[in-house]
Amino acid sequence: MNLVVLAEDVDSIALKNVAKLTGAREIEQITPRSFRLVAAQAHPDLAKTCAAGGLDHAWLPDGRQLRDFGLFVTDMDSTLINIECIDEIADMQGLKAQVAEITEAAMQGEIDFRESLTRRVSLLAGLPESALEEVYVHRLQLNPGAERLMKGMQRAGIRTMLVSGGFTYFTERLKQRLGFDHAHANELEVADGRLTGRVLGGIVDGEAKAHHLLRVRDALGLQPQQVIAAGDGANDIPMLKAAGFGVAFHPKPALRQVADCCIEHSGLDGVLDLFG
């Protein structure tokens, strides 16, 4: 296993401090934003030292490359995009604080996701469907590096899937915009141009996300180690466990424990820099 460190702008002193701490034999540049520390050894202060130097890090098998993967799966809210859509929709009802509190508890793993979604969606009853467009057009932004990440995956011939505990209104638009091969999310019920406060069909929770990953992986004939999954909250734990390489993007503590890599100082495209 080799240690790879990365950042938007790698500080050479911070890099050398990590190399010294881990006893690395040499430092190899992978990309302008990532470096391989050859023969580095694990150290209890590694995470703290990297954080102090503004560096992200991951342990990778020697020779692992992006082309070794065949499927990339990502969460939407607070991972691919900068907002929790349901919180912003609730803001149209003057209920953002109330809904955001439930969202945060779910992402921390403090309450069941299905229960949290049902409670939050019920508070949206009566809101005009046009509020969804307002959120998409005026509040939703891609997180840094999202477009470069998707283009890199597509150039490498990797299939891509967006899975979300959010809503199809947003995933379908992002699928078209970024070229995802697959997208799955919850569908809000609408009657007479207004939200009813209910979801149609089954709820896409953490287990459903993992199910979609496994279904597409098997359909493509891939092995577990050929899948990358990215997310930010407790609802993403099952799919990160199902993937061969799990990326936690600005994660909640619960997800940090199961991720192979936590990205906090780079954009989403840091995944590309990890593998060169």
Beta strands, then each sheet from edge to edge (+ up, - down):
strand 1: 2-6
strand 2: 26-31
strand 3: 34-38
strand 4: 56-60
strand 5: 71-74
strand 6: 159-167
strand 7: 182-191
strand 8: 194-200
strand 9: 227-231
strand 10: 245-249
strand 11: 261-263
sheet 1: 2+ 3- 1+ 4-
sheet 2: 8+ 7- 6- 5- 9- 10- 11-
end
